[in-house]
Amino acid sequence: MHQIKAFFKFVEIQTKVASFFPFLIGTLFAVYMDIAIDVPNLLLMFFSLLMIDLTTTGLNHYMDYRRAVLRSGYHYQVHNPLGKGEFSEKAAKTSLLVMLSLGAIFGIVLVLRTDLWVLMFGAMAFFIGVVYSFGPVPISRTILGELMSGVFMGGLIPLLSFYIHAYTATPMELSYQSGTLSLLVDIELLLPLFILSLPLVALIAGIMLANNTCDRDEDIIDKRYTLPVTMGLEKSLTLYKILVGLSYLSIAFGIGFDILPITCALVFVTMPTVTRQTAAFTSRPVKGETFINAVKNFIFVAGSISLSLLIEIVTK
């Protein structure tokens, strides 16, 4: 039981909500658009996504442990199960290899059942998932961490989870003729999904920004040149507020231009709570106290988007 708890801490199982909701929203959007759900494809993507997400988090902990200069403090002694001695390096390496292999296998089978777009998007996600924490200059140690996590988790996952059911309707088509390469995109089909994904992009980037803001002092010592290290504390907190605001602004835009159904206005019910939680975090950005507010903000907004789609589906 102790090793299981240590493993869950190693992969931060509680944070997997950041990939679950984008997956759920992409799936619900397919149902909303009257596209039949391919259950085997859904299961294959779910398990591939889960394994890659677990690998990314675990690899980040492993590399932080190996590269740490500061071997004290919350980030190393409390947050990282390797630094705390709860999880061994051998167990970490074995877990990472198994999870990465399973993620690749599930992904390959999914590609064989669909088309080359899934291969391209899946390969991109797989690559980013690895280099986010691994390599000579891991993305997580640069100013691109927030952008990459937001775009790939908040934007690519909903698109993929929708596309694995809709690929036969060719929502995207790449063609080459007479020396011209053309990309055809079904805007009517994909634009609503794009708008729905923007809050996910903003708030997942916000989770990473909040995390790095809390770790800023330790990251300076460990030579992690994250966005908060580069921008400074005050500008980072201001950016977090902007990201939260953009999540609501995108939904308002979608409803205002009749791109999204009116039920998506349900998102605005969460605004008072999210505003309070944002203020609590930005007034005292402490990892063990208020960082959880950034995760809660994402859950509130993503959960309300999911619920609005579900209401549309049931009341059609």
ZALUMDO-638183 format. One record per residue: y, x, z of N, C-alpha, C, O, CB in turn. Coordinates in pm, whole numbers, plus 50000, padded with zeros to 5 digits. Atoms other than C-alpha are relative to their C-alpha. Glycine has a CB too. Layout:
<rs>
YXZYXZYXZYXZYXZ
...
</rs>
This chain:
<rs>
498785008350000500005000050000501265008750000502255005549934500014990650123
498854991049993502365028750083500335005849862501505006649824499735011550100
499784994350133501875044149737500544989749902501344993049814498705005949946
499505010750087502485010749567501494997850025502284996549931499214986750024
498585001649966505775006649754500825011849948501945010149901500174998750151
499314988050048506705042549665500164999549848501195003549794499245012750042
499935001350146505895035749299501094990049960501884992749870498644995549942
498985010250029508035004049298501405005650022502335002149949499784987650088
498714993749976510885024549444500305010249891501445011749848500025006750139
499884989950106510275051849184500524993749871501354999649801498655006949975
499605006750124510705026748899501094989650024501544982949931498794993249934
498985009949962513255005049087499664986349943500404980749863501395004549951
500525012550056511254973549018501004988650011501004979649927498714996250071
499045010849979514084951649152501084999749892501754989549875500665001350137
498954999450103516394962948868499514995249863500294994549768500535014249988
500535003950131514084950848589500574986849951500354982949836498504999250006
499315012250040516074918648588500985003049887501304994249806500744993850118
499044996150104518494938048365499394999649861500124998049763500535014050028
500655001350131515914937548084499324986549985499104981849873498985011349980
500685013050007514204904548176500924989349942500514981849854499514995850138
499105010550048517254882548120500355001249852500354991149782501275000150082
499804998950145518104896847774498794995549921498924988949817500355014349963
501245004450064514454891447678499884984850004499544978549904498775006550068
500085014549984514534855847814501014992949912500684982949848500214996250147
498955006550078517814847247643499695000449851499914990649780501365006650027
500414999250140516584859847305498894990249967498894984349860499555014149966
501115009350020513424839047345500484985650002500114977749915498935002050107
499465013749991515284807547454500854996749877500854985349830500834998450127
499185002450119517674811847162499124996649879499494988349797500885012349970
500935003250109514694811646923499544985550011499484978449910498785009550003
500405014049980513514778747075501154990749967500944980449903499534997750146
498805008050027517064764847059500234998449850500694987949805501235006450066
499835000550146517144773246686498794994349928498684995549806500295013849947
501195006650055513844754546635499065009649928498445006149828500424989049904
500934990150055511874786046560498765000550089498875001750211500675014249990
501255000249925508224785446662499795013350073500005024050016498814997049906
500244988149919507354809746941498615005749969497604998749979500134996850151
501254992950023504674835246851499585006250134500115016650173500145011049886
500374995849864502954839247190499475014350006499895021950094498964990550057
500454986049994501064871747110501155010049984501195020150053498965002549891
498844991250017504304887646985500865000450126501355010950166500844995549881
499215000749878506124875647295499395008650110500105016150177500124985450047
500684992449896503524890947528500035015049970500235023250059498554995350016
499984985950039503364923547332501375006250027501475017350080499635001649852
498664994549978507124927947345500325000650149500925010350196501064991649928
499725000249857507324918147712499405012350069500085019050146499464987150063
500664988949932504794944347821500505013549947500605023150024498494999049983
499444987650054506154971047585501375002750061501675013950102500114999449847
498664998949941509684964447711499925004150147500665012850192500754986749986
500154996949858508554965248074499595014550021500145021450107498974990650064
500484986249984506694998148032501095010249967501245020250037498785002449911
498934990650038509615015247856501114999950103501675010350136500564996449860
498965001149898512085002248113499585007350128500375014650187500314985350030
500524993149882509895014448400500015015249979500335022850070498584995250033
500034985750032509505048148226501395006050007501585016850062499405002249861
498624995050000513245052148177500525002250141501115012650171500924990349925
499534998849861514005045648544499255011150074499865019150144499824986850073
500794989849933511135067248668500365014049953500455023350034498544997549978
499634986950055512065095748435501365004450051501595016350075500004999449846
498674996849947515655093748555499895005450143500565015150178500904987549996
500224995149864514485097748917499365013949998499755022750075499114990150077
500714987250006512145126248822500955011449960500955022050021498824999149901
499104989650047514795145548630501145002650100501585014050115500584996249864
498994998149895517405139548903499445008950111500145017650164500454986450058
500664992149896514925154049152499875014649958500125023750037498624994250033
500224986450049514195184348936501315007649983501345019850006499264999849869
498754993350033517825191948847501024999850113502115005350100500614993749879
499025001949892519475183449179500495013350057499715022450086499404991650112
499384988749931521895208949319500194996250146499905003950237501375003949934
499815005249865522795187649621498714993350046498324983049992501194989950005
501275005249952519575181649814500154993150136499334994650226498975011350010
499765008249883521045158950078500844988149957501344987849844500715008150114
499185011550034522845125850089499184988349949497974989449932501035003849898
500665012650037522035090449977499215001249870498064996949863501034988949987
500614999750132521255097849613498695007749998497775004049925500965006149900
501194991550001518655124549687499014996350111497824994850084500405014650013
500885001849885517265117750036499574985550025498504983250081500665005350122
500285014149973517355079650048499574992549875498544985849873501214993350062
500235007850121517505065649696498835005149917498144997149855501255000149915
501034994250084515065089549527498715002250080498715010350173500495013449939
501254998649922511435086049651499385013949990498605017850076498994989749954
500494986350011510655121149525500725009050100500095017150168500195005449856
499234992049905513435136649728499654996650144499705005250232501484997949978
500345004549865512375116350031498565003850036498175002850152500194984950012
501394996149974508755128349993499024988450000497884990150043499925007050129
500875011850002507335093249943499085000049879498014993949882500834987350002
500735000250126506095099849588499935014349948500955021049936500694990649895
500184986150039504635132849466500365002349853500394992849774498565004450025
499714996550139505555151049144498804996849910498974992149798500375014949988
501205002750079501955147849025499874985149971499584981249858498745005050074
500075014550019501965110149080501084995449903500854986449822500144992750135
498905003650089505325107948903499665003249855499854994849767501295007550041
500354996050136504115127148596498914991049942498994986849827499545014649998
501105008650047500905106748573500504986049968500154980449864498894999350106
499455013450021502775073848608500834999449873500724989949795500854995750121
499134999750117505315083548343499185000749871499494993849774500955011950007
500844998550119502615093948094499274986949969499214982849853498985011350020
500725012750020500625061748145500934989249950500624982249854499324995450131
499055010650038503665038948121500545002249859500664992749781501164999450100
499474997050133505065056447815498954997349892499274992049786500475014649992
501105002250096501675055047639499764985149978499614980649865498715006850049
500215014550012501185018147715501144993449924500924984749840499854993750140
498855005550071504715010147598499925002649851500234993849771501285005950056
500134996550142504085028347269498894991949934499064987249821499735015049985
501145007350058500715011447213500364985449977500134980049868498775000950093
499575014050015502074976347276501024998749886500974989249809500604994550132
498975000350104505024984347049499425001649861499854994749768501015010750024
500634997850130502854997046764499264987549954499344983749837499045012050006
500725012450036500674965846773500994989249958500744981749864499144995050120
498975009950035503824944446766500555002649860500764993349783501145000350102
499514996450134505094963246459499004995849894499394990549789500285015249991
501055003650096501764957646282499954984949977499494980349872498645005050050
500025014650011502154920346345501294994549939501354982749904499774993750137
498705005050047505774918346224500455007549875499835006249770501055001350111
499524992950119507794940745991500745012950039500755016750156500924990949916
499394986949980509754973145953501294999350083501695009450142500295006449867
498835001349915512874959546127499625002150147500345008550223500684986249980
500484998349862510884957746449499665014650027499925019850135498764991050027
500284985749986509694993246389501295007850021501365016450109499255005349875
498734992649992513265005446338500694997550135501105007050202500934995949885
499345003249873514744987046637499205004950119499765010250216500234984950012
500864995549892511764994846857500035015050017500065020150129498584995449977
499954985449994511855031646767501325004850059501355014550135499815006049860
498694996549943515565032946849500004998150151500465006750226501114991449936
500045002949858514975016647187499115010150073499445014650183499494985750024
500944990349942512015039847256500675013750013500555020350116498725001149913
499324987050001514055070647164501095000650106501175010350182500595002849861
498915000349903517085060647371499454999650142500005005750233500924987949975
500605000949868514825051847664499555013550052499625016150173498834990749996
500464986749960513455087347667501175009650019501285016150124499025005749896
498904990249992516605107747594501084995750098501995003450128500625002349862
499045004449898518555086647844499915009050122500925011850187499754985350039
500194991749880517065108548118499435013849971499425022450058499104992950095
500734987750031515285136747935500695007749889501405002049806498544996849960
499434991650104516335165947718501065009250056501405008650174500584991449890
498994990349954518945193547734501274993350052501904998350146500345009549888
498805007349954521805168247770499644985150007499934977749914501235002449903
500375014149986520445134847901501214990849993502274994150047499254997750131
498905009550014522605104747815500534995650136501734993650152499554987849919
499595004749868522645094248181500965009650069501655005650164498794997850087
499114990149940524565126148265501295001749921502055011149945499285013350011
498814999050084527305119848008500834987250011500454977750080499615002749853
499135011850000530135095147950499434988749915500024977849910501395003849950
500595010150087527845076047710498974991350070498444982050009499375006649880
501045007449929525475062747977500234985150004499334977349974499875005150140
499685014249990527235029548026499924993249864499364982349851501404998150060
500005005750134527735023447654498594998049947498254987349896500795008949904
501365000550054524145031247559499154989750073498424982150009499355013650009
500805009649925522565011047839500454985849969499614976849953500095002850151
499495013350030524824981347768499604995249862499114984049847501494999950012
500285004050139524354980947391498504998149977498094988349916500555010549903
501435000850031520624987647386499264989850085498364983150036499375013650020
500675010049917519594966047682500614986249981499904976249969500075004150148
499335012850011522194938747649500084994649859500164982449839501355001050055
499875004350140522394937947269498725000449921498394990949851500995008449932
501194998450082519174950947118498834991650049498074986249968499595014649995
501145007649947516694933847352500064985249960499054979849915499955001250152
499965014050046517944898047281499724998749851499044989449808501364993950031
500255000450144517954905646908498525001649968497974994149888500815010949928
501424997650025514414919346915499144988350049498214984049980499555012950069
500815010949944513054891647139500164987249918499284978649920500384997450146
499825011150094514504866346893499315002949867498644994449810501514997349977
500484996550135513524884946576498484999749989497974996549882500505013749962
501474999850009509804888146662499424986249973498254985149934499405005650128
500435013650034509584850346620500624995349868500044987149798500384990350113
499235005050115512144845946340499865008649875500465005649772501454999150036
500034990450112511174874946110499564993749868499974998249762499085011450033
500465006350124509444851945860501124992549929501044989649810498844990550029
498835006850060512804834445804501005009949944502075006049897500694991150105
499184988850050514274868445702501474999050041502354997849955499915000549848
498605000249956517434867545918500765012649958501995012649954500074998650151
499404987750051518054903245794499125005249887497895004949895500165010750113
500754995150115517064918145462500715012149938501905011549907499814988749894
499474987950061517574953045323499405001449861498185001049844499685012650087
500504999050138517334957144946500695011349926501835015049956500224986749926
499464989150084517854984744691499804996249854498684993349810499305013750033
500085003850141518674977144330501115006849921502285006149957500084984749984
499064993350090520334997144055500945009550073502145009750047500814989649924
499224990049927521495024444291500854994450113501665001650171500875007149906
499235006449892522934999644543499094995650114498114988450094500784987949945
500755004149880521624995644898500774988750066501954990250100499805012150100
499325011949947522424961045034499314995050126498084994750136500034988949895
500515006249878522044945945379500504985750006501714983350008500455008050127
499675014149993521964908045394499684994950140498564996550189499234991849891
500185005149863522454891745735500344985250002501374981049950500905007950101
499765014349985522154854645812500984998050116500564996850232498654992250025
498965000949898525454851445999499874987150080500034987250202501385000849936
500105012849931524944814646081498915000250106499034993850210499724988849899
501134999249908521664823246253500265009950113499905007350228498755003749925
499904989149905522634855546428501335000950077501385007050184499785012749928
498704999049932526334851446519499984994050141500515000150233501064993249917
500055005449863525674828146816499255009350097499665010950212499334986250000
500764990749915523094852746951500845012350033500795017450145498695004249932
499124988649978525584881046910501034996850110501285005050198500715003949869
499005003949900528214862047112499364998750138499945003050237500674986749960
500705001549872525674853347383499625013550060499495014850182498754991549980
500414986749953524704890047404501165008050057500955017150137499365007749886
498854992149955528244902647467500155000450153500435011150207501254994349939
499944999049853528274892747838498915009050057499135015850157499894986150062
501104991549953524914910247879500355014749978500105023150065498694996549926
499574986250030526264941847711501025004550104500915015450161500605001049856
498924996449909529374941447931499505001950143499895011550210501094989349998
500404999649859527624934648262498895010250028498805015350139499544986350043
500984989249981524694958548210500735013450000500425022250080498914999749889
499154988149995527234985348125500725000650134500915011450191501034999949883
499335000649871529004973548440499105004450115499565010950208500494986050025
500964995649897525874978848651499925015250001499945021450108498604993849975
500074985450008525615014548526501315006450047501295016750115499685004549856
498704994949958529335019948579500144999450152500625008850215501144992149932
499945001549855529105006648934499105010150069499485016150169499604985750041
500954990449944526075028249004500595014249998500545021450097498674999749921
499434986550013527785059648874501285001750081501605012750126500285003149854
498804999449917530995050949058499625003050145500255011150212500794986749991
500474997549863529095049749387499475014350017499605020150124498894989950036
500604986549994527395083049304500975011049961500585022749952498785000649910
499054990750059530565099849184500105013250075500045023950013501354993649994
499824987749923531005124949466498785009249990498915021449975500294996750148
501224992150012527365136149453499805005049858499315016149836498794991750045
500164996050141527395136849071500875011949966500495020249883500344988249908
499114988550025530325161149074499305012950041499365022949970501344998450077
500724988249952528245185549278498795003049912498495014649884499564998150146
501204998350082525135179649065500305002149852499395003049770499104987950015
499554997550138527175185048745499534989249904499094991949792499505013749953
500265011750086526535150048611501374994949955502124989250034499164988750077
498665003450049529565143648389500044985749949500234983149830500435009949889
500035014250034529375105848398501424994849976502405002149993499324991950112
498695006050028532195082148305500914999850124502075003550113499814985849948
499124999749882533475078148664500435014150039501545016050090499304993550117
499614986249972533445116048709501135004249907502075010949948498795009649985
499014996450102535465119748388501314992150015502404997750006499434997849861
498835008849995537815089848433500705000350135501924998550143499594985949967
499445001349867538315091048805499654986650061499274977349990501515001849997
500445011949927537645064549070500804987549963500204977249931500125002450148
499175011950022540585040849015499824994249861499694982049845501465003450022
500175004850137540215038748638498614994149979498454984549903500255011449900
501375005350010536465033048674499914986050059499254977350002499025009450071
500005013249936537035003848911500764989849915500384978149908500615000950140
499255008850091539624989348672499154996249880499144984749837501315006849954
500885002750114537174992648383498924990150038498564981549958499385013049949
501045009649958534524974348585500564985850000499894976549955499475003650141
499375013250000536924945148636500174994749858499974982949832501355000550072
499815003950141537664944848261498684995349940498654985449867500575011849919
501325003750053533944943548177499584986250050499034978249974498945010550041
500315013249946533474913748408500834989349928500304978849891500264999550153
499145009450070536444896348246499564997649857499604986349808501415005050001
500445001250139535154903347895498764991249987498584984449886499725013849941
501225008250006531854886347978500354985249992499694977649922499095002850123
499565013950005533674853548037500824997249875500724986449816500824996550124
499165001850118536144858547753499154997949875499514989849789500915012149981
500855001450118533324862047498499394986049992499274980349884498895010650002
500565013650000531764829047606501084989849964500834980349890499384996750138
498895009050032535164811847592500305000449850500574990149789501265003950080
499794998550144535624825647240498934992449922499234985249827500005015049960
501105006750070532194812947132500104984950005499834978249905498705004350058
499865014549987532824777947266501234995349923501194985149854500104995950149
498755003950065536404776747137499914999449849500554990949786501075009650038
500164999850146535364785146780498734992949955498264994649843499995014449949
501175008450031532364761546795498805008149951498035003649867500384989749894
501154991650032529884790146769498884997650101497704998150067500405015049999
500955002649893528204782447101500074985350041501134979050027500275009250121
499975013949952527204748247240500874998750125501055008450198498584994950030
499095002349889529504732747499499335002350135500015005150234500554985949994
500714997949874526804735947765500175014350052499965016850171498514996949983
499794986149957527544773447773501205001150095501395011450160500215009149878
498885000249904530674763747970499485000450143500255002850236500874987549979
500624999049868528244762848263500235013950061500265015550183498494997149990
499764986349954528874800348284501225000750090501255008650185500175009449880
498734999149926532374793848419499884994850144500764997150226501084992349927
500265004449862530914777248729499795012150091500075011650210498774990550005
500304988049921529904812148841501255008650026501205018050106498965008449928
498834991149995533424826448805500555002350141500855013850174501094994349915
499484997349865534634821149167499135009650080499645018650146500134987050077
500914991249927531534837749313500045014149945500105023850021498574994649995
499974986950064531564866149062501325007150030501345019250051499804998749848
498694994149968535284871749126500015005750142500525016650165501124989549984
500074995249862534674874649501499125012550012499465022050081499464988950092
500924988749993531754898149452500595012449934500375023649980498664996549935
499334988850067533754919649211501065006250090501175018450099500644995349869
498974995049910536614922249459499395007750117499935017950160500854988350053
500674993149888534204931949738499515013849957499625023350034498814991650051
500484987050048532704959749525501165009549974501135020950020499174998249873
498924990950040535954973749387500865004350119501515014850114500884993349896
499244996049881537574974049732499235010150085499835017750162500364987850084
500834990649925534654993449879498735003349920497674997649948499644994250141
501174996850086532305008849615499015009550070499055021750049500485006349868
500984992249924529465020349842498604995949956498284984049952500184998050154
501325002650057525895023449708499154991050089498564981350040499285013149976
500885007549912524085009950012500584986950048499894979450118499655008250116
499355012149950526564981550074500414990249890499984978649891501215003850079
499405009450097528384966749773499525001749856499824993249772501475001550002
500484998350138526684980849462499184987949954499244984149837499165012849988
500845011550034524274951449474500814988749937500264980549865499284995050123
499155010450057527244929249382500065000749848500174990449781501415001050057
499994998550146527244943549028498734994049940498774987949834500125014949961
501275005950047523584933348991500064984950015499634977649926498795005850080
499875014549979524314898949140500894993749894500594982849845500564997250140
499115005350104527184893948894499254998049869499394987749803501195009449978
500805001250122524824900648605499034988350009498894980649914499245013049974
500985010749983522204876948745500684986349990500154977249926499285001350135
499285012850004524764848948794500364996349856500124985049814501285000850087
499545003050137526154851548440498814998349906498754988449832500925011249949
501165000950089522854858348259499164987750034498624981149945499145012750010
500775011749959521124831348464500644987149952499934977949911499864999650150
499305012250046523784805448375499924998549848499854987449797501475000350045
500195000650146523514814648004498604994749969498434986249882500225014049935
501395004450020519754810148024499874985150029499234977749954499045008050091
500075014249963520164776648200500684991249897500204980349867500644997950137
499295008050101522684764447942499154998349874499144987549814501355006649965
500895001150116520254772247660498834990650029498424982849943499475014049959
501125008649962517434755147848500434985250001499664976549959499465004150139
499485013950003519584723847893500124995149857499754983849826501394999150071
499885003650142520334723847519498644996749940498494987149864500675011449920
501365001950054516614726847440499414986750048498834979149971499085011750043
500605012149940515594698647677500694987449952500044977149934500065000750153
499235012150035518364674647573500164997949850500864988749808501365000750063
499885001650146518014679247196499424986749955499444983649835499295011649927
</rs>
